[in-house]
Amino acid sequence: RVLDGEEAMTGLAIAYGCMIFTHPPTTLPFSLGLAGYVLTLLAVRKSARRFVARFLAAIVAGMLLSAIYWVPAVLCQKYIHAEEWWTPHHDFHAWFFPHPAIAHDDAYAAIFMDHLFDALGFTVAIFAVCFLNALRRRSLESMDRLWPCLTLVAISLFFMASWSRVVWEILPVLSKVQFLWRFALLLDVAVAIAASSMMHGLF
């Protein structure tokens, strides 16, 4: 809405601040996805570029609103036993798709991953149906929304797959995410937008 020129900076700031308050490890993949979404939107809709400053200001405001939480969390790591969070179970190397190492040694993890694969496949299929429907209808308004969603899907699948290993290892901050499948939230967001766009077109 901000990039559409609407007066929505306050809502964006509060939403982003609440996202940080909710779960910092999830905020990282969400923020990467948000960056990819916005960059793609700016590429396909040049009129949105004049509102970038508003968007960035709202994100900074959201960070400041939540600083009472994340600043102590970052600066006070030495006062807690953070190393207890980094067991082999929490190591991102164990969770790469399509053949996670954790599934070889942990029967429960194997069952979980099987169900996760099914859920992800079903979710990608829903997105594909919505995306192809928009292409068939040749709706420019819908495609303006869905190209950035396609970026979300690509980011989500990339960071969960084994070919992203080098990126995870180059950027140590990504290890804070712990479980690669947390990037699936970007896929969920993309499907929610795509499905709502398709329903709007139908009705």
C-alpha positions as CSV (number, residue, x, y, z in Angstrom):
1,R,0.0,0.0,0.0
2,V,2.9,2.4,0.7
3,L,4.4,1.7,-2.7
4,D,0.9,2.3,-4.2
5,G,1.1,5.9,-2.8
6,E,-1.4,5.3,0.0
7,E,-1.0,6.7,3.5
8,A,0.0,3.4,5.1
9,M,3.4,4.2,6.6
10,T,2.1,3.9,10.2
11,G,0.5,0.5,9.5
12,L,3.7,-0.8,7.9
13,A,5.9,0.5,10.8
14,I,3.6,-1.2,13.4
15,A,3.4,-4.4,11.4
16,Y,7.1,-4.7,10.9
17,G,7.8,-3.8,14.5
18,C,5.3,-6.5,15.7
19,M,7.0,-9.0,13.4
20,I,10.3,-8.3,15.2
21,F,8.6,-8.7,18.6
22,T,7.0,-11.9,17.5
23,H,10.1,-13.9,16.6
24,P,13.5,-12.5,15.6
25,P,14.8,-15.7,13.8
26,T,11.7,-15.5,11.6
27,T,12.1,-11.8,11.0
28,L,15.4,-12.4,9.1
29,P,13.9,-14.6,6.3
30,F,10.8,-12.3,6.3
31,S,13.0,-9.3,5.8
32,L,15.0,-10.9,3.0
33,G,11.8,-11.8,1.3
34,L,10.4,-8.3,1.8
35,A,13.5,-6.9,0.1
36,G,13.1,-9.2,-2.9
37,Y,9.4,-8.5,-3.1
38,V,10.0,-4.7,-3.1
39,L,12.9,-4.8,-5.6
40,T,10.8,-6.9,-8.0
41,L,7.8,-4.6,-7.6
42,L,10.0,-1.5,-8.3
43,A,11.3,-3.3,-11.5
44,V,7.8,-4.1,-12.9
45,R,6.1,-0.9,-11.7
46,K,8.2,2.2,-12.2
47,S,5.6,4.5,-10.7
48,A,6.3,2.9,-7.3
49,R,9.9,4.2,-7.2
50,R,8.9,7.6,-5.9
51,F,7.5,6.1,-2.8
52,V,10.7,4.1,-1.8
53,A,11.8,6.7,0.8
54,R,8.4,6.4,2.5
55,F,8.8,2.6,2.6
56,L,12.3,2.7,4.0
57,A,11.2,5.3,6.6
58,A,8.4,3.0,7.7
59,I,10.8,0.0,8.1
60,V,13.2,2.1,10.1
61,A,10.3,3.3,12.3
62,G,9.3,-0.3,12.8
63,M,12.8,-1.2,13.9
64,L,12.9,1.7,16.3
65,L,9.5,0.8,17.7
66,S,10.8,-2.7,18.5
67,A,14.3,-1.6,19.7
68,I,13.3,-2.1,23.3
69,Y,13.3,-5.8,22.5
70,W,15.9,-6.5,19.9
71,V,18.7,-4.1,21.1
72,P,19.1,-5.9,24.5
73,A,18.7,-9.2,22.7
74,V,21.7,-8.4,20.5
75,L,23.9,-6.6,23.1
76,C,23.3,-9.0,26.1
77,Q,24.2,-12.3,24.5
78,K,27.2,-12.6,26.8
79,Y,24.9,-12.9,29.8
80,I,23.1,-16.0,28.6
81,H,24.1,-19.5,27.6
82,A,23.4,-19.0,23.9
83,E,25.7,-21.9,23.0
84,E,23.0,-24.3,24.3
85,W,20.8,-23.3,21.3
86,W,23.4,-24.6,18.8
87,T,23.1,-28.3,19.1
88,P,23.4,-30.5,16.0
89,H,19.6,-30.5,15.8
90,H,19.7,-26.7,15.3
91,D,22.5,-26.7,12.8
92,F,21.3,-25.5,9.4
93,H,23.5,-28.0,7.6
94,A,21.2,-30.8,8.8
95,W,18.1,-29.5,7.1
96,F,19.0,-28.9,3.5
97,F,16.5,-30.1,0.9
98,P,15.9,-32.4,-0.8
99,H,17.8,-34.9,1.4
100,P,18.2,-33.5,4.9
101,A,20.9,-35.2,6.9
102,I,18.7,-35.0,10.0
103,A,16.3,-37.4,8.5
104,H,18.9,-40.2,8.3
105,D,19.4,-40.3,12.0
106,D,16.1,-39.2,13.5
107,A,13.0,-41.1,12.7
108,Y,10.7,-38.3,14.0
109,A,12.6,-35.7,11.9
110,A,12.2,-38.0,8.8
111,I,8.4,-38.1,9.4
112,F,8.3,-34.4,9.9
113,M,10.3,-33.8,6.7
114,D,8.0,-36.1,4.7
115,H,5.0,-34.1,5.8
116,L,6.8,-30.9,5.1
117,F,7.7,-31.9,1.6
118,D,4.0,-32.8,0.9
119,A,2.8,-29.4,2.4
120,L,5.4,-27.5,0.3
121,G,4.5,-29.3,-2.9
122,F,0.8,-28.6,-2.4
123,T,1.5,-25.0,-1.6
124,V,3.7,-24.5,-4.7
125,A,0.9,-26.1,-6.8
126,I,-1.6,-23.7,-5.4
127,F,0.7,-20.8,-6.3
128,A,1.2,-22.2,-9.8
129,V,-2.5,-22.4,-10.5
130,C,-3.1,-18.8,-9.3
131,F,-0.1,-17.5,-11.3
132,L,-1.1,-19.3,-14.5
133,N,-4.6,-18.2,-14.1
134,A,-3.4,-14.6,-14.0
135,L,-1.3,-15.1,-17.1
136,R,-4.3,-16.6,-18.9
137,R,-6.5,-13.7,-18.1
138,R,-3.6,-11.3,-19.0
139,S,-4.5,-9.0,-16.1
140,L,-1.7,-6.4,-15.8
141,E,-2.9,-5.4,-12.4
142,S,-2.7,-9.0,-11.1
143,M,0.7,-9.6,-12.7
144,D,2.1,-6.5,-11.1
145,R,1.3,-8.2,-7.8
146,L,2.3,-11.7,-8.8
147,W,5.8,-11.1,-10.2
148,P,7.0,-10.0,-6.8
149,C,5.2,-13.1,-5.3
150,L,7.2,-15.3,-7.8
151,T,10.3,-13.7,-6.3
152,L,9.1,-14.7,-2.8
153,V,8.6,-18.3,-4.0
154,A,12.1,-18.4,-5.6
155,I,13.8,-17.0,-2.4
156,S,11.9,-19.5,-0.3
157,L,12.8,-22.5,-2.3
158,F,16.4,-21.4,-2.9
159,F,17.2,-20.9,0.8
160,M,15.7,-24.3,1.7
161,A,17.6,-26.2,-1.0
162,S,21.2,-27.5,-0.8
163,W,22.5,-25.3,-3.6
164,S,22.2,-22.3,-1.2
165,R,24.7,-23.9,1.2
166,V,27.5,-21.5,0.1
167,V,25.3,-18.5,0.9
168,W,24.5,-19.8,4.3
169,E,28.2,-20.3,5.0
170,I,29.3,-16.9,3.6
171,L,26.7,-15.0,5.7
172,P,27.0,-16.3,9.3
173,V,24.0,-14.2,10.4
174,L,21.7,-16.7,8.5
175,S,22.6,-19.4,11.0
176,K,20.4,-17.5,13.5
177,V,17.5,-18.7,11.5
178,Q,18.4,-22.3,12.6
179,F,15.9,-24.2,10.6
180,L,15.9,-23.7,6.8
181,W,12.2,-24.5,6.6
182,R,11.4,-21.2,8.3
183,F,11.9,-19.7,4.8
184,A,8.7,-21.5,3.9
185,L,6.8,-18.5,5.4
186,L,7.7,-16.5,2.3
187,L,6.0,-19.2,0.2
188,D,2.9,-18.9,2.4
189,V,2.8,-15.1,2.0
190,A,3.2,-15.5,-1.8
191,V,0.3,-18.0,-2.0
192,A,-1.9,-15.9,0.2
193,I,-1.4,-12.9,-2.1
194,A,-1.8,-15.0,-5.3
195,A,-5.0,-16.7,-4.0
196,S,-6.6,-13.4,-2.9
197,S,-5.7,-11.9,-6.3
198,M,-7.3,-14.8,-8.2
199,M,-10.5,-14.7,-6.1
200,H,-10.7,-11.0,-6.6
201,G,-10.5,-11.6,-10.4
202,L,-13.2,-14.3,-10.2
203,F,-15.7,-12.3,-8.2
